[in-house]
Amino acid sequence: MAMTIDKKSGCYWNAIVAEFNSNTASNRKRTVVQCKTHWGGCKRDISKFCGVYSRVRSTWSSGHSDDMIMEKAHKWFKSENNERPFTLEYMWRELKDQPK
C-alpha cells in the first residue's frame, strides 16, 4: 500500500485501518483506536531497542560479528525491561534506517 506522509492524521489512520481490515478475517477487524494503540506500543519498544542497540554498537570491538552484537542487544534489552524479550526484530530491521 502506497501511503504518503502528507495526509492528515485522521485520513492516514483511516487508510491504515481500511488496508488492515481488507486483508484480515472478519472476526479480526480493528478500529482506528486499536491500530493506533498497537502501533504506539510497537513504536515504544522499537525505540527502546534502537537505543540499546546503539549502546551495544558503541561498545563494539574488533572480532564481534553482527550476530554477536544483536545477541548482546537482546540480552541488554531484556535485562532493562523486567526480563521481557524484544520480539519485534523483524519490524526493527524494516524501520531502523528510516527517518524518525
Biopython code that builds the backbone (N, CA, C, O; Angstrom):
import numpy as np
from Bio.PDB.StructureBuilder import StructureBuilder

atoms = [
    (1, "MET", "N", (0.850, -1.167, 0.000)),
    (1, "MET", "CA", (0.000, 0.000, 0.000)),
    (1, "MET", "C", (0.897, 1.231, 0.000)),
    (1, "MET", "O", (1.772, 1.367, 0.855)),
    (2, "ALA", "N", (0.685, 2.098, -0.930)),
    (2, "ALA", "CA", (1.478, 3.314, -1.008)),
    (2, "ALA", "C", (0.817, 4.386, -0.151)),
    (2, "ALA", "O", (-0.300, 4.821, -0.431)),
    (3, "MET", "N", (1.512, 4.799, 0.883)),
    (3, "MET", "CA", (0.999, 5.847, 1.773)),
    (3, "MET", "C", (1.936, 7.038, 1.678)),
    (3, "MET", "O", (3.147, 6.880, 1.526)),
    (4, "THR", "N", (1.372, 8.214, 1.768)),
    (4, "THR", "CA", (2.212, 9.405, 1.810)),
    (4, "THR", "C", (2.097, 10.012, 3.189)),
    (4, "THR", "O", (1.071, 9.880, 3.857)),
    (5, "ILE", "N", (3.147, 10.672, 3.608)),
    (5, "ILE", "CA", (3.165, 11.247, 4.948)),
    (5, "ILE", "C", (2.497, 12.604, 5.019)),
    (5, "ILE", "O", (2.395, 13.184, 6.100)),
    (6, "ASP", "N", (2.038, 13.126, 3.883)),
    (6, "ASP", "CA", (1.424, 14.444, 3.906)),
    (6, "ASP", "C", (-0.079, 14.402, 4.179)),
    (6, "ASP", "O", (-0.741, 15.437, 4.111)),
    (7, "LYS", "N", (-0.624, 13.235, 4.483)),
    (7, "LYS", "CA", (-2.051, 13.136, 4.815)),
    (7, "LYS", "C", (-2.291, 13.618, 6.232)),
    (7, "LYS", "O", (-1.415, 13.513, 7.090)),
    (8, "LYS", "N", (-3.475, 14.142, 6.473)),
    (8, "LYS", "CA", (-3.877, 14.485, 7.832)),
    (8, "LYS", "C", (-3.962, 13.196, 8.634)),
    (8, "LYS", "O", (-4.218, 12.132, 8.071)),
    (9, "SER", "N", (-3.753, 13.277, 9.919)),
    (9, "SER", "CA", (-3.714, 12.105, 10.777)),
    (9, "SER", "C", (-4.958, 11.226, 10.644)),
    (9, "SER", "O", (-4.841, 10.005, 10.532)),
    (10, "GLY", "N", (-6.133, 11.825, 10.654)),
    (10, "GLY", "CA", (-7.370, 11.044, 10.557)),
    (10, "GLY", "C", (-7.462, 10.263, 9.263)),
    (10, "GLY", "O", (-7.829, 9.088, 9.262)),
    (11, "CYS", "N", (-7.130, 10.915, 8.165)),
    (11, "CYS", "CA", (-7.164, 10.240, 6.861)),
    (11, "CYS", "C", (-6.115, 9.134, 6.803)),
    (11, "CYS", "O", (-6.373, 8.048, 6.283)),
    (12, "TYR", "N", (-4.951, 9.415, 7.334)),
    (12, "TYR", "CA", (-3.860, 8.434, 7.346)),
    (12, "TYR", "C", (-4.290, 7.172, 8.095)),
    (12, "TYR", "O", (-4.168, 6.063, 7.573)),
    (13, "TRP", "N", (-4.791, 7.343, 9.314)),
    (13, "TRP", "CA", (-5.168, 6.176, 10.112)),
    (13, "TRP", "C", (-6.394, 5.471, 9.547)),
    (13, "TRP", "O", (-6.503, 4.250, 9.658)),
    (14, "ASN", "N", (-7.313, 6.209, 8.946)),
    (14, "ASN", "CA", (-8.452, 5.552, 8.289)),
    (14, "ASN", "C", (-7.973, 4.674, 7.134)),
    (14, "ASN", "O", (-8.505, 3.584, 6.921)),
    (15, "ALA", "N", (-6.980, 5.141, 6.395)),
    (15, "ALA", "CA", (-6.423, 4.347, 5.297)),
    (15, "ALA", "C", (-5.701, 3.107, 5.833)),
    (15, "ALA", "O", (-5.811, 2.025, 5.255)),
    (16, "ILE", "N", (-4.969, 3.264, 6.929)),
    (16, "ILE", "CA", (-4.285, 2.123, 7.553)),
    (16, "ILE", "C", (-5.303, 1.067, 7.965)),
    (16, "ILE", "O", (-5.134, -0.114, 7.662)),
    (17, "VAL", "N", (-6.355, 1.487, 8.653)),
    (17, "VAL", "CA", (-7.392, 0.566, 9.132)),
    (17, "VAL", "C", (-8.098, -0.107, 7.954)),
    (17, "VAL", "O", (-8.359, -1.310, 7.991)),
    (18, "ALA", "N", (-8.400, 0.653, 6.927)),
    (18, "ALA", "CA", (-9.061, 0.070, 5.752)),
    (18, "ALA", "C", (-8.186, -1.003, 5.120)),
    (18, "ALA", "O", (-8.673, -2.069, 4.743)),
    (19, "GLU", "N", (-6.892, -0.718, 5.006)),
    (19, "GLU", "CA", (-5.955, -1.700, 4.439)),
    (19, "GLU", "C", (-5.863, -2.935, 5.332)),
    (19, "GLU", "O", (-5.934, -4.061, 4.840)),
    (20, "PHE", "N", (-5.709, -2.736, 6.627)),
    (20, "PHE", "CA", (-5.634, -3.867, 7.563)),
    (20, "PHE", "C", (-6.891, -4.713, 7.475)),
    (20, "PHE", "O", (-6.820, -5.933, 7.325)),
    (21, "ASN", "N", (-8.040, -4.062, 7.569)),
    (21, "ASN", "CA", (-9.303, -4.799, 7.586)),
    (21, "ASN", "C", (-9.603, -5.499, 6.258)),
    (21, "ASN", "O", (-10.304, -6.511, 6.241)),
    (22, "SER", "N", (-9.088, -4.979, 5.162)),
    (22, "SER", "CA", (-9.316, -5.628, 3.870)),
    (22, "SER", "C", (-8.456, -6.888, 3.704)),
    (22, "SER", "O", (-8.703, -7.700, 2.813)),
    (23, "ASN", "N", (-7.455, -7.042, 4.559)),
    (23, "ASN", "CA", (-6.542, -8.180, 4.467)),
    (23, "ASN", "C", (-6.607, -9.110, 5.671)),
    (23, "ASN", "O", (-5.673, -9.873, 5.916)),
    (24, "THR", "N", (-7.689, -9.052, 6.412)),
    (24, "THR", "CA", (-7.795, -9.902, 7.590)),
    (24, "THR", "C", (-9.194, -10.508, 7.663)),
    (24, "THR", "O", (-10.125, -10.042, 7.005)),
    (25, "ALA", "N", (-9.322, -11.541, 8.466)),
    (25, "ALA", "CA", (-10.617, -12.212, 8.633)),
    (25, "ALA", "C", (-11.617, -11.258, 9.284)),
    (25, "ALA", "O", (-11.231, -10.348, 10.019)),
    (26, "SER", "N", (-12.872, -11.468, 9.015)),
    (26, "SER", "CA", (-13.913, -10.558, 9.517)),
    (26, "SER", "C", (-13.969, -10.525, 11.040)),
    (26, "SER", "O", (-14.383, -9.518, 11.615)),
    (27, "ASN", "N", (-13.567, -11.589, 11.698)),
    (27, "ASN", "CA", (-13.583, -11.593, 13.173)),
    (27, "ASN", "C", (-12.342, -10.927, 13.769)),
    (27, "ASN", "O", (-12.193, -10.882, 14.990)),
    (28, "ARG", "N", (-11.455, -10.413, 12.924)),
    (28, "ARG", "CA", (-10.252, -9.727, 13.405)),
    (28, "ARG", "C", (-10.215, -8.257, 12.992)),
    (28, "ARG", "O", (-9.165, -7.620, 13.084)),
    (29, "LYS", "N", (-11.322, -7.719, 12.548)),
    (29, "LYS", "CA", (-11.367, -6.310, 12.128)),
    (29, "LYS", "C", (-10.963, -5.412, 13.295)),
    (29, "LYS", "O", (-11.254, -5.716, 14.451)),
    (30, "ARG", "N", (-10.294, -4.312, 12.984)),
    (30, "ARG", "CA", (-9.806, -3.390, 14.005)),
    (30, "ARG", "C", (-10.299, -1.979, 13.739)),
    (30, "ARG", "O", (-10.629, -1.620, 12.608)),
    (31, "THR", "N", (-10.344, -1.176, 14.815)),
    (31, "THR", "CA", (-10.724, 0.229, 14.707)),
    (31, "THR", "C", (-9.461, 1.080, 14.643)),
    (31, "THR", "O", (-8.351, 0.587, 14.846)),
    (32, "VAL", "N", (-9.650, 2.361, 14.358)),
    (32, "VAL", "CA", (-8.522, 3.300, 14.343)),
    (32, "VAL", "C", (-7.850, 3.319, 15.709)),
    (32, "VAL", "O", (-6.622, 3.274, 15.791)),
    (33, "VAL", "N", (-8.621, 3.385, 16.766)),
    (33, "VAL", "CA", (-8.055, 3.440, 18.124)),
    (33, "VAL", "C", (-7.224, 2.192, 18.408)),
    (33, "VAL", "O", (-6.130, 2.289, 18.964)),
    (34, "GLN", "N", (-7.729, 1.034, 18.035)),
    (34, "GLN", "CA", (-6.985, -0.203, 18.276)),
    (34, "GLN", "C", (-5.668, -0.219, 17.503)),
    (34, "GLN", "O", (-4.635, -0.616, 18.043)),
    (35, "CYS", "N", (-5.701, 0.207, 16.254)),
    (35, "CYS", "CA", (-4.473, 0.218, 15.449)),
    (35, "CYS", "C", (-3.457, 1.235, 15.975)),
    (35, "CYS", "O", (-2.262, 0.948, 16.039)),
    (36, "LYS", "N", (-3.937, 2.422, 16.350)),
    (36, "LYS", "CA", (-3.035, 3.444, 16.882)),
    (36, "LYS", "C", (-2.419, 2.993, 18.209)),
    (36, "LYS", "O", (-1.236, 3.223, 18.456)),
    (37, "THR", "N", (-3.218, 2.355, 19.055)),
    (37, "THR", "CA", (-2.718, 1.870, 20.333)),
    (37, "THR", "C", (-1.658, 0.788, 20.121)),
    (37, "THR", "O", (-0.611, 0.791, 20.768)),
    (38, "HIS", "N", (-1.950, -0.133, 19.206)),
    (38, "HIS", "CA", (-0.981, -1.200, 18.918)),
    (38, "HIS", "C", (0.324, -0.611, 18.383)),
    (38, "HIS", "O", (1.407, -0.999, 18.822)),
    (39, "TRP", "N", (0.224, 0.323, 17.437)),
    (39, "TRP", "CA", (1.419, 0.937, 16.867)),
    (39, "TRP", "C", (2.204, 1.699, 17.938)),
    (39, "TRP", "O", (3.435, 1.680, 17.943)),
    (40, "GLY", "N", (1.490, 2.368, 18.842)),
    (40, "GLY", "CA", (2.179, 3.101, 19.907)),
    (40, "GLY", "C", (3.047, 2.192, 20.757)),
    (40, "GLY", "O", (4.172, 2.552, 21.106)),
    (41, "GLY", "N", (2.533, 1.015, 21.093)),
    (41, "GLY", "CA", (3.316, 0.050, 21.871)),
    (41, "GLY", "C", (4.502, -0.483, 21.083)),
    (41, "GLY", "O", (5.602, -0.622, 21.618)),
    (42, "CYS", "N", (4.274, -0.780, 19.814)),
    (42, "CYS", "CA", (5.371, -1.261, 18.961)),
    (42, "CYS", "C", (6.449, -0.198, 18.840)),
    (42, "CYS", "O", (7.638, -0.485, 18.977)),
    (43, "LYS", "N", (6.023, 1.033, 18.581)),
    (43, "LYS", "CA", (6.976, 2.143, 18.398)),
    (43, "LYS", "C", (7.808, 2.364, 19.663)),
    (43, "LYS", "O", (9.012, 2.609, 19.589)),
    (44, "ARG", "N", (7.148, 2.275, 20.827)),
    (44, "ARG", "CA", (7.855, 2.447, 22.096)),
    (44, "ARG", "C", (8.962, 1.391, 22.243)),
    (44, "ARG", "O", (10.105, 1.723, 22.557)),
    (45, "ASP", "N", (8.610, 0.122, 22.013)),
    (45, "ASP", "CA", (9.591, -0.947, 22.177)),
    (45, "ASP", "C", (10.693, -0.881, 21.124)),
    (45, "ASP", "O", (11.856, -1.147, 21.428)),
    (46, "ILE", "N", (10.342, -0.533, 19.902)),
    (46, "ILE", "CA", (11.352, -0.414, 18.851)),
    (46, "ILE", "C", (12.313, 0.722, 19.174)),
    (46, "ILE", "O", (13.519, 0.588, 18.969)),
    (47, "SER", "N", (11.798, 1.829, 19.673)),
    (47, "SER", "CA", (12.668, 2.956, 20.057)),
    (47, "SER", "C", (13.604, 2.564, 21.191)),
    (47, "SER", "O", (14.787, 2.904, 21.173)),
    (48, "LYS", "N", (13.072, 1.845, 22.179)),
    (48, "LYS", "CA", (13.921, 1.372, 23.277)),
    (48, "LYS", "C", (15.029, 0.465, 22.745)),
    (48, "LYS", "O", (16.192, 0.597, 23.125)),
    (49, "PHE", "N", (14.648, -0.457, 21.862)),
    (49, "PHE", "CA", (15.649, -1.383, 21.320)),
    (49, "PHE", "C", (16.682, -0.634, 20.497)),
    (49, "PHE", "O", (17.865, -0.974, 20.526)),
    (50, "CYS", "N", (16.245, 0.384, 19.763)),
    (50, "CYS", "CA", (17.176, 1.205, 18.974)),
    (50, "CYS", "C", (18.258, 1.797, 19.881)),
    (50, "CYS", "O", (19.444, 1.771, 19.552)),
    (51, "GLY", "N", (17.829, 2.324, 21.015)),
    (51, "GLY", "CA", (18.776, 2.897, 21.961)),
    (51, "GLY", "C", (19.737, 1.858, 22.507)),
    (51, "GLY", "O", (20.940, 2.103, 22.599)),
    (52, "VAL", "N", (19.209, 0.701, 22.868)),
    (52, "VAL", "CA", (20.050, -0.382, 23.388)),
    (52, "VAL", "C", (21.033, -0.831, 22.310)),
    (52, "VAL", "O", (22.222, -1.000, 22.583)),
    (53, "TYR", "N", (20.547, -1.022, 21.105)),
    (53, "TYR", "CA", (21.409, -1.468, 20.010)),
    (53, "TYR", "C", (22.535, -0.465, 19.761)),
    (53, "TYR", "O", (23.680, -0.855, 19.531)),
    (54, "SER", "N", (22.209, 0.818, 19.807)),
    (54, "SER", "CA", (23.235, 1.853, 19.607)),
    (54, "SER", "C", (24.304, 1.787, 20.690)),
    (54, "SER", "O", (25.496, 1.913, 20.408)),
    (55, "ARG", "N", (23.868, 1.587, 21.929)),
    (55, "ARG", "CA", (24.844, 1.470, 23.019)),
    (55, "ARG", "C", (25.726, 0.242, 22.847)),
    (55, "ARG", "O", (26.931, 0.301, 23.092)),
    (56, "VAL", "N", (25.132, -0.866, 22.428)),
    (56, "VAL", "CA", (25.920, -2.081, 22.209)),
    (56, "VAL", "C", (26.908, -1.862, 21.075)),
    (56, "VAL", "O", (28.071, -2.255, 21.176)),
    (57, "ARG", "N", (26.448, -1.231, 19.988)),
    (57, "ARG", "CA", (27.354, -0.950, 18.856)),
    (57, "ARG", "C", (28.521, -0.067, 19.287)),
    (57, "ARG", "O", (29.636, -0.218, 18.788)),
    (58, "SER", "N", (28.265, 0.852, 20.213)),
    (58, "SER", "CA", (29.342, 1.745, 20.652)),
    (58, "SER", "C", (30.384, 1.002, 21.482)),
    (58, "SER", "O", (31.508, 1.480, 21.633)),
    (59, "THR", "N", (30.025, -0.158, 22.020)),
    (59, "THR", "CA", (30.998, -0.961, 22.770)),
    (59, "THR", "C", (31.633, -2.031, 21.889)),
    (59, "THR", "O", (32.412, -2.861, 22.358)),
    (60, "TRP", "N", (31.286, -1.998, 20.604)),
    (60, "TRP", "CA", (31.783, -2.975, 19.641)),
    (60, "TRP", "C", (33.299, -2.978, 19.621)),
    (60, "TRP", "O", (33.945, -1.931, 19.662)),
    (61, "SER", "N", (33.835, -4.149, 19.559)),
    (61, "SER", "CA", (35.286, -4.250, 19.399)),
    (61, "SER", "C", (35.576, -5.220, 18.267)),
    (61, "SER", "O", (34.731, -6.028, 17.881)),
    (62, "SER", "N", (36.760, -5.123, 17.758)),
    (62, "SER", "CA", (37.155, -5.971, 16.645)),
    (62, "SER", "C", (36.930, -7.430, 17.004)),
    (62, "SER", "O", (37.250, -7.870, 18.109)),
    (63, "GLY", "N", (36.385, -8.161, 16.073)),
    (63, "GLY", "CA", (36.138, -9.577, 16.303)),
    (63, "GLY", "C", (34.699, -9.903, 16.635)),
    (63, "GLY", "O", (34.315, -11.073, 16.625)),
    (64, "HIS", "N", (33.886, -8.887, 16.932)),
    (64, "HIS", "CA", (32.472, -9.135, 17.200)),
    (64, "HIS", "C", (31.700, -9.138, 15.882)),
    (64, "HIS", "O", (31.810, -8.202, 15.090)),
    (65, "SER", "N", (30.933, -10.176, 15.654)),
    (65, "SER", "CA", (30.113, -10.247, 14.446)),
    (65, "SER", "C", (28.799, -9.509, 14.680)),
    (65, "SER", "O", (28.452, -9.176, 15.813)),
    (66, "ASP", "N", (28.077, -9.259, 13.594)),
    (66, "ASP", "CA", (26.762, -8.630, 13.713)),
    (66, "ASP", "C", (25.830, -9.491, 14.559)),
    (66, "ASP", "O", (25.020, -8.967, 15.323)),
    (67, "ASP", "N", (25.944, -10.801, 14.425)),
    (67, "ASP", "CA", (25.112, -11.708, 15.228)),
    (67, "ASP", "C", (25.422, -11.579, 16.715)),
    (67, "ASP", "O", (24.514, -11.616, 17.545)),
    (68, "MET", "N", (26.691, -11.428, 17.052)),
    (68, "MET", "CA", (27.088, -11.276, 18.460)),
    (68, "MET", "C", (26.556, -9.958, 19.027)),
    (68, "MET", "O", (26.101, -9.904, 20.169)),
    (69, "ILE", "N", (26.616, -8.917, 18.233)),
    (69, "ILE", "CA", (26.108, -7.612, 18.662)),
    (69, "ILE", "C", (24.601, -7.687, 18.873)),
    (69, "ILE", "O", (24.088, -7.167, 19.863)),
    (70, "MET", "N", (23.894, -8.323, 17.959)),
    (70, "MET", "CA", (22.443, -8.461, 18.086)),
    (70, "MET", "C", (22.092, -9.286, 19.327)),
    (70, "MET", "O", (21.168, -8.935, 20.061)),
    (71, "GLU", "N", (22.807, -10.356, 19.561)),
    (71, "GLU", "CA", (22.549, -11.187, 20.740)),
    (71, "GLU", "C", (22.748, -10.383, 22.030)),
    (71, "GLU", "O", (21.952, -10.488, 22.963)),
    (72, "LYS", "N", (23.802, -9.592, 22.071)),
    (72, "LYS", "CA", (24.065, -8.760, 23.241)),
    (72, "LYS", "C", (22.982, -7.701, 23.420)),
    (72, "LYS", "O", (22.564, -7.428, 24.545)),
    (73, "ALA", "N", (22.523, -7.103, 22.318)),
    (73, "ALA", "CA", (21.455, -6.095, 22.380)),
    (73, "ALA", "C", (20.178, -6.717, 22.938)),
    (73, "ALA", "O", (19.490, -6.101, 23.752)),
    (74, "HIS", "N", (19.865, -7.917, 22.508)),
    (74, "HIS", "CA", (18.668, -8.603, 23.028)),
    (74, "HIS", "C", (18.810, -8.868, 24.536)),
    (74, "HIS", "O", (17.851, -8.704, 25.290)),
    (75, "LYS", "N", (19.992, -9.273, 24.962)),
    (75, "LYS", "CA", (20.214, -9.521, 26.397)),
    (75, "LYS", "C", (20.074, -8.238, 27.203)),
    (75, "LYS", "O", (19.442, -8.238, 28.260)),
    (76, "TRP", "N", (20.655, -7.143, 26.718)),
    (76, "TRP", "CA", (20.564, -5.866, 27.435)),
    (76, "TRP", "C", (19.125, -5.388, 27.487)),
    (76, "TRP", "O", (18.661, -4.930, 28.531)),
    (77, "PHE", "N", (18.408, -5.490, 26.363)),
    (77, "PHE", "CA", (17.007, -5.064, 26.335)),
    (77, "PHE", "C", (16.209, -5.845, 27.375)),
    (77, "PHE", "O", (15.439, -5.265, 28.142)),
    (78, "LYS", "N", (16.394, -7.138, 27.395)),
    (78, "LYS", "CA", (15.653, -7.989, 28.330)),
    (78, "LYS", "C", (15.984, -7.615, 29.768)),
    (78, "LYS", "O", (15.085, -7.535, 30.606)),
    (79, "SER", "N", (17.249, -7.386, 30.066)),
    (79, "SER", "CA", (17.641, -7.059, 31.440)),
    (79, "SER", "C", (17.116, -5.686, 31.873)),
    (79, "SER", "O", (16.904, -5.456, 33.064)),
    (80, "GLU", "N", (16.907, -4.780, 30.925)),
    (80, "GLU", "CA", (16.419, -3.433, 31.238)),
    (80, "GLU", "C", (14.891, -3.326, 31.200)),
    (80, "GLU", "O", (14.341, -2.269, 31.508)),
    (81, "ASN", "N", (14.208, -4.399, 30.829)),
    (81, "ASN", "CA", (12.756, -4.374, 30.670)),
    (81, "ASN", "C", (12.086, -5.530, 31.410)),
    (81, "ASN", "O", (11.260, -6.250, 30.849)),
    (82, "ASN", "N", (12.455, -5.690, 32.665)),
    (82, "ASN", "CA", (11.834, -6.696, 33.539)),
    (82, "ASN", "C", (11.833, -8.093, 32.929)),
    (82, "ASN", "O", (10.852, -8.828, 33.037)),
    (83, "GLU", "N", (12.939, -8.450, 32.289)),
    (83, "GLU", "CA", (13.116, -9.776, 31.688)),
    (83, "GLU", "C", (12.138, -10.058, 30.544)),
    (83, "GLU", "O", (11.911, -11.216, 30.191)),
    (84, "ARG", "N", (11.562, -9.004, 29.968)),
    (84, "ARG", "CA", (10.673, -9.152, 28.810)),
    (84, "ARG", "C", (11.529, -9.085, 27.548)),
    (84, "ARG", "O", (12.233, -8.098, 27.334)),
    (85, "PRO", "N", (11.478, -10.119, 26.711)),
    (85, "PRO", "CA", (12.322, -10.115, 25.500)),
    (85, "PRO", "C", (11.802, -9.160, 24.438)),
    (85, "PRO", "O", (10.620, -8.815, 24.416)),
    (86, "PHE", "N", (12.700, -8.740, 23.563)),
    (86, "PHE", "CA", (12.321, -7.914, 22.417)),
    (86, "PHE", "C", (11.890, -8.853, 21.297)),
    (86, "PHE", "O", (12.691, -9.651, 20.811)),
    (87, "THR", "N", (10.633, -8.761, 20.889)),
    (87, "THR", "CA", (10.078, -9.687, 19.897)),
    (87, "THR", "C", (9.779, -9.029, 18.557)),
    (87, "THR", "O", (9.178, -9.652, 17.683)),
    (88, "LEU", "N", (10.189, -7.789, 18.389)),
    (88, "LEU", "CA", (9.849, -7.051, 17.172)),
    (88, "LEU", "C", (11.063, -6.797, 16.275)),
    (88, "LEU", "O", (11.121, -5.785, 15.576)),
    (89, "GLU", "N", (12.016, -7.704, 16.296)),
    (89, "GLU", "CA", (13.225, -7.512, 15.495)),
    (89, "GLU", "C", (12.893, -7.390, 14.004)),
    (89, "GLU", "O", (13.539, -6.629, 13.284)),
    (90, "TYR", "N", (11.901, -8.132, 13.549)),
    (90, "TYR", "CA", (11.517, -8.055, 12.139)),
    (90, "TYR", "C", (11.047, -6.648, 11.774)),
    (90, "TYR", "O", (11.333, -6.172, 10.675)),
    (91, "MET", "N", (10.331, -5.977, 12.676)),
    (91, "MET", "CA", (9.909, -4.590, 12.432)),
    (91, "MET", "C", (11.105, -3.657, 12.530)),
    (91, "MET", "O", (11.266, -2.762, 11.701)),
    (92, "TRP", "N", (11.941, -3.861, 13.536)),
    (92, "TRP", "CA", (13.116, -3.023, 13.734)),
    (92, "TRP", "C", (14.005, -3.037, 12.497)),
    (92, "TRP", "O", (14.515, -1.994, 12.086)),
    (93, "ARG", "N", (14.192, -4.211, 11.901)),
    (93, "ARG", "CA", (15.034, -4.309, 10.701)),
    (93, "ARG", "C", (14.458, -3.486, 9.539)),
    (93, "ARG", "O", (15.211, -2.911, 8.754)),
    (94, "GLU", "N", (13.137, -3.431, 9.431)),
    (94, "GLU", "CA", (12.498, -2.638, 8.377)),
    (94, "GLU", "C", (12.592, -1.142, 8.662)),
    (94, "GLU", "O", (12.713, -0.339, 7.736)),
    (95, "LEU", "N", (12.538, -0.769, 9.925)),
    (95, "LEU", "CA", (12.431, 0.640, 10.303)),
    (95, "LEU", "C", (13.748, 1.311, 10.676)),
    (95, "LEU", "O", (13.821, 2.540, 10.682)),
    (96, "LYS", "N", (14.778, 0.550, 10.984)),
    (96, "LYS", "CA", (15.999, 1.109, 11.575)),
    (96, "LYS", "C", (16.685, 2.154, 10.708)),
    (96, "LYS", "O", (17.330, 3.055, 11.244)),
    (97, "ASP", "N", (16.571, 2.067, 9.406)),
    (97, "ASP", "CA", (17.240, 3.029, 8.533)),
    (97, "ASP", "C", (16.301, 4.099, 7.992)),
    (97, "ASP", "O", (16.689, 4.898, 7.140)),
    (98, "GLN", "N", (15.069, 4.112, 8.486)),
    (98, "GLN", "CA", (14.088, 5.102, 8.047)),
    (98, "GLN", "C", (14.189, 6.357, 8.917)),
    (98, "GLN", "O", (14.579, 6.278, 10.082)),
    (99, "PRO", "N", (13.840, 7.508, 8.350)),
    (99, "PRO", "CA", (13.833, 8.708, 9.189)),
    (99, "PRO", "C", (12.753, 8.579, 10.275)),
    (99, "PRO", "O", (11.748, 7.892, 10.092)),
    (100, "LYS", "N", (12.980, 9.244, 11.386)),
    (100, "LYS", "CA", (12.039, 9.154, 12.521)),
    (100, "LYS", "C", (10.691, 9.706, 12.152)),
    (100, "LYS", "O", (9.779, 9.712, 12.979)),
]
sb = StructureBuilder()
sb.init_structure("model")
sb.init_model(0)
sb.init_chain("A")
sb.init_seg("    ")
for serial, (resi, resn, name, xyz) in enumerate(atoms, 1):
    if name == "N":
        sb.init_residue(resn, " ", resi, " ")
    sb.init_atom(name, np.array(xyz, "f"), 0.0, 1.0, " ", f" {name:<3s}", serial, name[0])
structure = sb.get_structure()
